[in-house]
Amino acid sequence: MVKQSWIAAILAVYLSVPAAHATSNITNLWDLPATGGVACDAADSNSFTGLDSPDLTLNINASYAGDDASLGWGLNTDNADDPTLRINHSVANRSPFPWIEYIVQVTMNRPFTFINAPAVKMPGDWHIVITQPTGMGFCCTSKYIGRLDLLGGAPIDVGKTLDFSYKVCFSGSTCYSLTEKFCAVPLMDPVPEPGTMALAAIGLVGLALARRRTGLK
């Protein structure tokens, strides 16, 4: 009777201990077609580390020249738990204007979260405002969208580079897609103040009158 009591006690303790959390490994990664005015630079400058592990890092060297541009990847995991993916970006400004803001819209086919603190590495006076993803899942049309707003600071001049990184955690499947859509906000020529425009108009009128008087003489 005593022996049975000990067995029952040990079994109760075993059942009360939570099972260890099994994190999935990312087993495969492939590119989705790029669109719009973005292009990855030399293929050997883009790389990833950590395949067959739960924490993969993707390094992207690209150039951006226009709106409606996107990059994307597909991923496979060995189970539906929560791996992480870090994406390091180095993007060159190939547009006609300096940038004062750079927007990255991140879309996945399963729920995800921006984790840790996304960071701008260069230039140092830029920062990132995070909008965590929202969305709903409908069978094969699931779409979850988050956003990163990179803000300056000194403008990113034409030919210069913006370096930043972020990390996401996701779950619920063994097959994922992640798409980034980019939009750069250009620095435009400043609009003249009303007073400046008025002075310029008066100057033009005065010049016209002076020429008219000279013509009459």
C-alpha positions as CSV (number, residue, x, y, z in Angstrom):
1,M,0.0,0.0,0.0
2,V,2.9,2.3,0.9
3,K,4.6,1.5,-2.4
4,Q,1.5,2.3,-4.4
5,S,1.2,5.7,-2.6
6,W,4.8,6.5,-3.6
7,I,4.1,5.6,-7.2
8,A,1.0,7.7,-7.3
9,A,2.8,10.7,-5.8
10,I,5.7,10.5,-8.3
11,L,3.2,10.2,-11.2
12,A,1.3,13.2,-9.9
13,V,4.5,15.3,-9.8
14,Y,5.4,14.2,-13.3
15,L,2.1,15.1,-14.8
16,S,2.2,18.5,-13.1
17,V,5.4,19.6,-14.8
18,P,4.8,21.5,-18.1
19,A,6.2,19.9,-21.2
20,A,9.3,21.5,-22.6
21,H,8.6,24.1,-25.4
22,A,9.9,22.7,-28.7
23,T,11.0,25.5,-31.0
24,S,11.0,24.7,-34.7
25,N,14.0,24.9,-37.0
26,I,13.9,26.8,-40.3
27,T,14.8,24.1,-42.8
28,N,14.5,25.9,-46.2
29,L,14.6,29.5,-47.5
30,W,14.0,30.7,-51.1
31,D,13.5,34.0,-52.9
32,L,10.1,35.3,-54.1
33,P,10.2,37.5,-57.3
34,A,11.2,41.1,-56.6
35,T,9.0,43.9,-58.1
36,G,9.2,47.6,-58.9
37,G,12.1,49.8,-58.4
38,V,14.2,47.6,-56.0
39,A,17.0,45.3,-57.0
40,C,19.3,43.1,-55.0
41,D,22.9,43.8,-55.7
42,A,25.5,41.2,-56.6
43,A,24.1,37.8,-55.6
44,D,27.2,36.8,-53.6
45,S,26.6,39.9,-51.3
46,N,23.3,38.5,-50.1
47,S,23.6,35.6,-47.6
48,F,22.0,33.9,-44.7
49,T,23.2,32.0,-41.6
50,G,21.4,29.6,-39.2
51,L,19.6,27.2,-41.6
52,D,18.4,24.1,-39.8
53,S,18.2,26.2,-36.6
54,P,15.4,28.1,-34.9
55,D,17.1,31.5,-35.4
56,L,18.0,32.4,-39.0
57,T,19.7,35.7,-40.1
58,L,19.2,37.1,-43.7
59,N,21.6,39.7,-45.0
60,I,20.3,41.8,-47.9
61,N,22.3,44.3,-50.0
62,A,19.9,46.2,-52.4
63,S,19.3,49.4,-54.2
64,Y,16.1,51.3,-54.3
65,A,15.0,53.6,-57.2
66,G,11.2,53.9,-57.2
67,D,7.8,53.2,-55.6
68,D,5.9,50.0,-55.5
69,A,9.0,47.9,-54.9
70,S,9.1,44.7,-53.0
71,L,11.2,41.7,-51.9
72,G,10.0,38.4,-50.5
73,W,11.0,35.0,-49.3
74,G,9.4,31.6,-48.6
75,L,10.4,29.6,-45.6
76,N,9.8,26.0,-44.4
77,T,10.1,24.8,-40.8
78,D,10.1,21.3,-39.3
79,N,7.1,22.0,-37.0
80,A,4.6,24.8,-36.3
81,D,6.3,26.4,-33.3
82,D,7.9,29.8,-33.2
83,P,11.3,30.3,-35.0
84,T,12.8,33.7,-35.5
85,L,14.1,35.5,-38.5
86,R,16.4,38.5,-38.4
87,I,16.8,40.6,-41.6
88,N,19.7,42.9,-42.0
89,H,19.3,45.5,-44.8
90,S,21.8,47.7,-46.5
91,V,19.9,49.7,-49.2
92,A,21.5,52.3,-51.5
93,N,19.6,55.3,-52.6
94,R,19.4,55.1,-56.5
95,S,16.4,57.5,-56.7
96,P,16.7,61.1,-58.0
97,F,16.1,62.6,-54.5
98,P,17.5,62.5,-51.0
99,W,15.3,60.5,-48.5
100,I,13.8,61.9,-45.3
101,E,11.8,58.7,-44.5
102,Y,11.9,55.1,-45.5
103,I,8.8,52.9,-45.0
104,V,8.9,49.0,-44.9
105,Q,5.6,47.2,-44.9
106,V,6.1,43.6,-43.8
107,T,3.4,41.0,-44.7
108,M,3.3,37.3,-43.7
109,N,0.8,34.6,-44.3
110,R,0.7,33.7,-40.6
111,P,0.7,35.7,-37.3
112,F,4.0,37.3,-36.5
113,T,5.5,39.9,-34.1
114,F,8.4,42.3,-34.3
115,I,10.6,41.4,-31.4
116,N,13.5,43.0,-29.7
117,A,14.2,46.6,-30.9
118,P,14.6,47.1,-34.7
119,A,17.5,49.4,-35.2
120,V,19.1,51.8,-37.7
121,K,22.8,51.1,-37.9
122,M,23.7,54.0,-40.3
123,P,23.1,56.9,-40.2
124,G,23.1,57.2,-36.4
125,D,20.6,60.0,-36.2
126,W,17.7,57.9,-37.7
127,H,15.3,55.8,-35.7
128,I,12.4,53.3,-36.3
129,V,8.8,53.6,-35.3
130,I,7.1,50.2,-35.1
131,T,3.5,49.3,-35.9
132,Q,2.9,45.7,-34.8
133,P,1.1,43.5,-37.3
134,T,-2.7,43.2,-37.6
135,G,-4.7,40.9,-39.8
136,M,-7.0,38.0,-40.2
137,G,-6.7,34.5,-41.5
138,F,-9.0,33.0,-44.1
139,C,-7.7,29.6,-45.2
140,C,-5.2,30.3,-48.0
141,T,-5.7,34.1,-48.1
142,S,-4.3,34.8,-44.6
143,K,-2.5,38.2,-44.5
144,Y,-0.9,39.8,-41.5
145,I,0.7,43.3,-42.0
146,G,3.1,45.3,-39.9
147,R,5.1,48.4,-40.6
148,L,8.4,50.0,-39.9
149,D,8.9,53.8,-40.3
150,L,12.5,54.8,-40.6
151,L,12.8,58.5,-39.8
152,G,15.7,61.1,-40.0
153,G,17.8,62.9,-39.1
154,A,19.9,64.1,-41.9
155,P,18.5,63.1,-45.4
156,I,19.9,60.0,-47.1
157,D,21.6,61.6,-50.2
158,V,21.6,60.0,-53.6
159,G,24.2,57.3,-53.7
160,K,24.3,56.9,-49.9
161,T,23.3,53.9,-47.9
162,L,20.7,53.2,-45.2
163,D,21.5,50.2,-42.9
164,F,18.9,48.8,-40.6
165,S,17.7,45.5,-39.2
166,Y,14.7,43.9,-37.6
167,K,13.6,40.6,-36.2
168,V,10.3,38.7,-36.4
169,C,8.8,35.7,-34.6
170,F,6.1,33.6,-36.2
171,S,4.1,30.4,-35.7
172,G,1.1,28.3,-36.8
173,S,2.4,26.5,-39.9
174,T,5.4,24.8,-41.5
175,C,5.3,26.9,-44.7
176,Y,5.6,30.7,-44.5
177,S,5.9,33.7,-46.8
178,L,7.3,37.1,-45.9
179,T,7.1,40.1,-48.2
180,E,8.6,43.5,-47.8
181,K,7.1,46.5,-49.6
182,F,9.3,49.7,-49.7
183,C,8.5,53.4,-50.1
184,A,10.9,56.2,-49.7
185,V,9.8,59.8,-48.9
186,P,11.9,62.3,-50.9
187,L,13.2,65.6,-49.8
188,M,11.6,68.2,-52.0
189,D,12.7,71.7,-52.7
190,P,11.2,74.0,-50.0
191,V,8.1,76.1,-51.0
192,P,8.9,79.8,-50.8
193,E,7.3,81.8,-48.0
194,P,4.4,84.1,-48.9
195,G,6.5,87.1,-48.0
196,T,9.3,86.0,-50.3
197,M,6.9,85.4,-53.1
198,A,5.4,88.9,-52.7
199,L,8.8,90.6,-52.7
200,A,9.7,88.7,-55.8
201,A,6.4,89.8,-57.5
202,I,7.1,93.4,-56.6
203,G,10.6,93.2,-58.0
204,L,9.3,91.8,-61.3
205,V,6.7,94.6,-61.5
206,G,9.3,97.2,-60.8
207,L,11.6,95.8,-63.4
208,A,8.8,95.8,-66.0
209,L,8.0,99.4,-65.3
210,A,11.7,100.4,-65.5
211,R,11.9,98.8,-68.9
212,R,8.7,100.5,-70.1
213,R,10.0,103.9,-69.1
214,T,13.3,103.2,-70.9
215,G,11.4,102.3,-74.0
216,L,9.3,105.5,-73.9
217,K,12.4,107.6,-73.8
